Structure formats: C-alpha cells, structure tokens
C-alpha cells in the first residue's frame, strides 16, 4: 500500500519534541497542530482501510505526545471522521515543571479541514459553502461538535483545561464552537490554523497607501450600513418597549483565540490587515468607525445579517513570515510545527 509522506509521522511529524514544555508557545502550537493532523490521517486511514496497529497511521500523531483519542466525531451525512476528542495522559512521574503542567490541556477537541478524497469531498465542500454563507451553525456537523465541546467543558468544570484546535474548515469549526462557548462565560483555549477570512484579497495589494485607502472606504461603508440597521432595530424595539440586546462583540472581548496565518494563503491572510487596520484607524482619530465596522462584513449583511464566524474582537495573531513556494504549502498544516519557520506574534484586544 502506498503511504502518503504527509501522513507518516516518522517522515513529517515534529520528532524533535521529545519533551513538551507547556509554557513554550512553539511546543503548544506544534502539539495542537499535530493533533489536528491526527484527525486528517484518521479520516484517510478510514477511507484507505488502514485499520489496526500495523496499518493505521493516525495514532502516533497523538500518542507521541501522550494523548489518547477518546472519541472520534463522525459526520452523520457521510460517516467521515471530522474531529476527535483527545485526553492528555502525562507520563508518570511527569517530566514537566509545576508551571508547565498547569498550562497543559486535559482535553483537546480537534477538527480537520477539507479532505479531497471521494468519500468525503462532496460533504466537505458543502460545509465550505456554509462557511462562505455564514451558515455553519445550521449544520448537523456543528451540532455534533458543539455538543462534544459542551460535554467536555461540563465534565472539567471550566474552559482553561479544554483546548479547541482546527485547520482551514476545521479552524472555522473551532472558532464557532469557541465563540459559542465563550458567550456562556467559559473561555477555552483555541488554536485556529489557516482560518478562512472571507473578503476581497486586499492584503495582496503591494501599495500600502492604496491598500489603506480601500480599507478606510470599506470601513466607512460597512459602519454606515451597520448603524442604519441598528437604528431601524432600535426604532422597532422602542415601539415594542423591548430592552436593547447586549453587544455580542463586546461580550467576547476577553476571549483571545490564537490565529495562525500565512501571508501567502489568500484564504486567511486578510486577518493581518483586519487587525492592523484597527490600529491605524485609531491612530488617525476615527477608531469609532472601525469599532462598528470590525463587527460586520458587507457580505454578511447582504446574506441576511448573520454574524460571520471569522470576525474576532480580540486575538493572539501569529504570522508565518517564512516565504512559501506555493499556495499548497502556505495553506498546509505542517508549517506550524516547523523548527525553521519565522513566526511573528501580536496580541490584539477589542476596546
């Protein structure tokens, strides 16, 4: 049987991480990405009938770091494995410091992205379209995912020991389940690798002045439409004597999902400009416009006003500054555990 190199941990996995320091960002990122890769490989194991300890390639992607796959999350439409619940079982006695162990997860719920194989491609593309239409919350896959997250959070009693992780379509699922959970006051750690940001690819424009001008114009238009919509809703509420609903964006401002993006990946690179633009608008004195615009997307309002998954109040944004040879590499998950990559991390908080 032909073995795909990317599925083989001994060829492409982070073999250098023989001891994990949970206080180390590179270690945390690498383990989270590897667990997501484990879900990709589990689905390819299923489709290629690589079953049993001698053939299955997925277990080592988690067991190498002392994680056990408790449960596979299976899509009810095509029986594909789209996620999994991992439990951390540290070696005894633990090889970590007390501080490191305090920062370790107890459970990680991981979600894969699109698998371009016959048994799953049509369902995955259907989910991709739901992401574009801001309708992922209406799918049965989301229902299965959020129920799994709720059950784990309830068993642990808090969100700090629960990690969510996903890549591409799976990053959208991690962010949506994370947002939904954070609105209840429980803030799980979230690792979103190459999360889709659905917008015109403004970040690819080289001229900074043109790029900035387009973003300002977009913010003004988006904020204007949003304020007009809000005024209409306020008018209707006043006539019905209804209390104003809480600001859904502000309630999430203390949750900091970790977003991992590559400038060469046009599906996620707009996050770079999205957060930088906020700071620039504050610098030129019109931050109030962007505070409204940043909560909305033109496409989202035109599609019925459902809050887009990709818009985040706050985040820890990590950009891979290492040049990629093509889109496939820029969008791939293997980059996120590479030792030779140049990462830049910035923290953004919504005020």
LINHUQUI-V973607 format. One record per backbone hydrogen bond with DSSP energy under -0.5 kcal/mol. CO is the residue of the C=O (numbers start at 1). NH is the residue of the N-H. E is the energy in kcal/mol with one decimal. If there is no record, write none. Layout:
co = {CO:CO}
nh = {NH:NH}
e = {E:E}
This chain:
co = {2:4:4:5:7:8:8:9:13:14:16:20:21:23:24:25:26:27:28:29:30:31:32:33:34:35:36:36:37:38:39:40:41:42:43:44:45:46:49:52:52:58:59:59:60:62:62:63:66:68:68:71:72:73:73:75:80:80:82:83:84:84:85:85:86:87:87:97:98:99:100:101:106:107:108:108:109:110:111:114:115:117:117:120:121:122:123:124:125:126:127:128:129:130:130:131:135:136:139:140:141:142:143:144:145:146:147:148:149:150:151:152:153:159:159:161:161:161:162:163:164:165:166:167:168:168:169:170:171:172:173:174:175:176:177:178:179:181:181:182:185:186:189:190:190:191:191:192:192:193:196:197:200:201:202:206:207:208:209:210:211:212:213:214:215:216:217:218:219:220:221:222:223:224:225:226:227:228:229:230:231:232:233:234:235:236:237:237:246:247:249:250:252:254:255:257:257:258:259:259:260:261:262:264:265:265:267:268:269:269:270:271:272:273:274:275:276:277:278:279:280:281:282:286:286:287:288:289:289:290:292:293:297:298:299:300:301:308:310:314:315:315:316:316:317:317:318:319:319:320:326:327:328:329:333:334:335:338:341:342:344:346:348}
nh = {4:7:8:8:9:11:12:13:15:17:18:22:24:25:28:29:30:31:32:33:34:35:36:37:38:39:39:40:41:42:43:44:45:46:47:48:50:49:51:55:56:61:62:63:64:65:67:66:89:70:87:85:74:82:83:79:75:82:112:73:86:110:70:71:108:68:89:101:102:103:103:104:88:163:86:110:165:84:167:116:117:120:121:124:125:126:127:128:129:130:131:132:133:135:136:134:138:139:143:144:145:146:147:148:149:150:151:152:153:154:155:156:157:162:189:106:107:163:189:109:191:111:193:170:171:172:173:174:175:176:177:178:179:180:181:182:183:184:186:185:187:188:164:192:258:166:193:194:260:168:198:199:202:204:205:208:211:212:213:214:215:216:217:218:219:220:221:222:223:224:225:226:227:228:229:230:231:232:233:234:235:236:237:238:239:240:241:242:248:251:252:253:255:256:257:259:316:192:261:318:194:320:265:266:268:269:197:271:272:273:274:275:276:277:278:279:280:281:282:283:284:286:285:289:290:291:292:292:293:294:295:296:301:302:303:305:304:311:312:257:317:348:259:318:319:346:261:321:344:263:330:331:332:332:336:337:338:341:343:321:319:317:315}
e = {-0.5:-1.3:-0.8:-1.0:-0.8:-1.4:-2.4:-2.1:-2.1:-1.8:-1.8:-0.7:-2.3:-0.6:-2.4:-2.8:-2.3:-2.5:-2.4:-2.5:-2.1:-2.3:-1.7:-2.4:-1.9:-1.0:-0.8:-1.8:-2.6:-1.9:-2.1:-2.1:-2.9:-2.0:-2.4:-2.5:-2.7:-0.8:-1.4:-1.1:-2.8:-1.4:-1.7:-2.9:-1.7:-1.4:-2.0:-1.8:-3.4:-1.0:-2.6:-2.7:-0.7:-2.3:-1.4:-1.8:-2.9:-0.7:-2.0:-2.8:-0.6:-2.4:-2.4:-1.3:-2.1:-2.8:-0.5:-2.4:-2.0:-1.0:-0.7:-1.1:-2.4:-2.5:-3.3:-0.6:-2.2:-1.9:-1.3:-0.6:-1.8:-1.9:-2.4:-2.5:-2.5:-1.8:-2.0:-2.4:-2.2:-1.6:-2.0:-2.0:-2.1:-3.9:-0.6:-1.5:-1.9:-1.5:-1.6:-2.4:-2.2:-3.3:-1.8:-1.7:-2.2:-2.6:-2.3:-2.1:-2.8:-2.5:-1.9:-2.0:-3.0:-1.5:-0.7:-3.3:-2.0:-0.5:-1.5:-2.9:-2.9:-2.1:-3.0:-2.4:-0.6:-1.8:-1.7:-2.4:-2.6:-2.5:-2.6:-2.1:-2.9:-2.3:-2.1:-2.9:-1.8:-1.7:-1.3:-2.0:-0.5:-0.8:-2.8:-0.6:-3.2:-2.1:-0.7:-0.5:-2.7:-2.6:-0.5:-1.0:-2.7:-1.3:-2.1:-0.6:-2.4:-2.7:-2.4:-2.5:-2.0:-2.5:-2.4:-2.5:-2.5:-2.5:-2.3:-2.7:-3.0:-2.3:-2.4:-2.4:-2.7:-2.1:-2.3:-2.4:-2.5:-2.0:-2.3:-2.8:-2.4:-2.2:-2.5:-2.6:-1.8:-1.2:-0.8:-2.6:-0.7:-1.6:-1.2:-1.4:-2.1:-0.5:-0.6:-0.7:-2.2:-3.3:-0.6:-3.2:-3.1:-2.3:-2.2:-0.8:-1.6:-2.2:-3.6:-1.9:-1.6:-0.7:-2.6:-1.9:-2.0:-2.8:-0.8:-1.3:-2.0:-2.5:-1.9:-2.1:-1.8:-2.3:-1.2:-1.0:-1.2:-2.3:-0.9:-0.6:-2.7:-3.1:-1.2:-2.0:-2.3:-2.2:-1.8:-2.8:-1.0:-0.7:-0.5:-0.6:-0.6:-3.1:-2.1:-0.6:-0.5:-2.5:-2.6:-0.9:-2.2:-0.6:-2.1:-2.5:-0.6:-0.6:-1.5:-1.4:-1.3:-0.7:-0.7:-3.0:-2.9:-2.7:-2.5}
